[in-house]
């Protein structure tokens, strides 16, 4: 889950499937990290995990509004699509991990150590997401 304002990854999870539990875990992490005090829009594609009653109920209980990408409108979710393209290019492409645990550890380090704290974004004036948030605060 990406904060569109700062491009910071605020919630994520690794699983071997794309069922609703992966989204619930990422959402719960993002909620704990941000503790939003006002209504937030949660935007996603139309994947089944985002349409699941269990997840939609969780969004409503936390005061979130849900928005989903229109049919054949890939640009609606451009920030998330760009992040996953970058992750695949910079971390995963060509790598073979010996276990899911090693892959999850590499993803953790990429997101929490490199992407959020170090990687510069042209859309943020060539600051990392954390630098950008500190400069705004």
N, C-alpha and C positions, 0 to 999 in steps of 0.2 A: 504494500500500500504506500503510495507516494503522496507527500504533501506537495500539491502543485505549486504553491507559492515559493517554496525553497528547493524543490526537487529532492528533498530528503526522503529516503526510504524509512518509513516510520513503523511499518509492520510487514513481516514476512514469515514464511514457513516453508519447510521442505517436507514433502511426502512422496510416496510412490504412486499416488493417484491424484486426480483433480476433483475429489468429492468435496462436499460442503465443509468438512472438518479443516481442510487446509485454509480455507477463507476465514473460518471462524477463528482459528489460531492467529492468523495474521491480523485480523481486525482487533482481537483482544489485545495483542501486543501494541498496536497503534493507539488504541484507546488508553491503555495504561501509560504509554509514553507521553501522549499529548494532553489527556484530561480536558477535552474541549469544554468550554463554558457556554457555548452558544450552538445553535443549529449548524450542522455541517452537511455538505452535499457529498455523498459517496458515489462516485462515478465508476462504472465498469463496462466491460463488454456484456453480451447477453449469454454468457456461459451459464450452464445449468446450476452450478454451485452458487452463483449470485442470485438466481431466481428461487432458490430453495426457501421454503416457508420458514425453516429454522433460522436462516441467516437474515431474511427480511424482518422477522420478528425482533431479532437482536438489534438491527439498525433502528427500528421504530422505538424500542425501549430506551435506547441511548439518545434519542432525539435527532437522529440523522434522517435526511431525505435521500431517497435513492434515485439515481439517474443512470440510464443505460444507453450505450451507443446505439444509434439508429442502424437499420439494416443497410449494409453496404456503405457505411460511413466510417472507414477506418481512422480518419483524422480526428474523430470525436474522442478517441482514447490515445492520442498521439504520445502523451507523456509516458504512459505505461509501456506502449509499444516500443518507444525509443529506448527506455531503460532496459527492456528485455533484449533488444538488439545489441545494445552496448555490453550487457552482461555476457551474452553469447560470444561476441567478438573478442572482448578483452579477457575473459576467464575460461570459457568452456570450449570454444572451437579448437579441435585437435587434441584435447585432453581426454585421457581415459583414466578414470578414478578406480582404484582397486575395490572400493566399497562405497555404499551410500553414505556412511559416516564420514569418510574422507571428502566426498563431494559436498556434503552439508557443511563441513568445517571450512572448506575453500570458499563456499558461498558466504558463510558468516564473515570471514575475513575480508572478502571483497566488499560486502555491503557496509559492515560496521567500522572497518578500519580504513579502507581505501575510498569507496564511493562517497560515503557521507562526510568524511573528514578531510580527504586529500584531493580527490578528483575535481578538476576545475571544469566549470560549465560556462559556455559562452553566454547562455541565457541569463546567467547570474553575474555578468560582468567579470567573468573568469575568476570566480570564487568557488570554493566548495560549498555544499549545502550548509554545513555547520558554520563556516565563516560568514556566509550570507545572513543566516539567522542572527548571529552575534552582532553583525554590523547594523541590523535593523532594530534590534532590541534596545 
